[in-house]
Amino acid sequence: MIKIVIVEDQTMLRDSLAQTIDAQPDMEVVASLADAAFALDEVEKTGATCALLDVCTENDSSGTSPRAA
């Protein structure tokens, strides 16, 4: 099973992606977020194997910038 975290600030797109992914027999959305700042925590917490990240999300967070240590 592929466990996926979605990070997208547009609610309609985020929900649509989650429905499409969850309809696949070998995929499961384990978290859905609007702010990329929390993405790594969710990946670690859920054991996700994949993350689908928007480039620009809420609060000026970015899916392309690493989290500060």
N, C-alpha and C positions, 0 to 999 in steps of 0.2 A: 504494500500500500504506500503510495506517495502522499506524504503529509505536506500541505501547502499553507503558507502564511501569505495573505494578500494585504498589501499596503497601497491604498488608493484614497485620496481625499474626496472624490466625488461619489456620494452615496449610491446613486443609481448604477454607476459603472461597477463599483465594488460589489454590490448585491448581485448584479448580473453575472459577473465573473465567478462569484461564489456558487451560484446556482448551476452554471455551466460546468464548472469543475466538479462539484458534488454529484452531478449526473453521470460522471464517468465511473465505471466499476472499480478502477484501480487507483482513484484519487480521492482525497478528502481535504477540505479546507478546515484547518485546526484553529485558525485565528484570522480575523479580518479587522484591519486597523485603518484609521484615517491619518495618523501621524507616524512618520518613519522613525522618529526618535525612540519609539518603543519596539521596533521590529526585532532587534537582536534579542531583547529580553523574551519576547514571545517565541522566537525560534528556539531559544534555550529551554524555556519552560515547557513547550509542547513537543519538543523533539522533532520539529519539522525537518523535512529533507529538502525542501525547496521554498524559496520566497519569491513572490511576484511583486516587484517594487515600482511604484511611480517615482519619477525623477523629482518632482516638486510636490510636497504634501503640506498639510496644515502646519502652522507655526514656523514656516520657512525651513522645515526639515527636508532632507534630501535622501532619496534612496540610493544615491551614488557616493555619498560622503560617509566615511567610517565614523563610528561613535568615538568620542573622546574617551581616553582611558582614565 
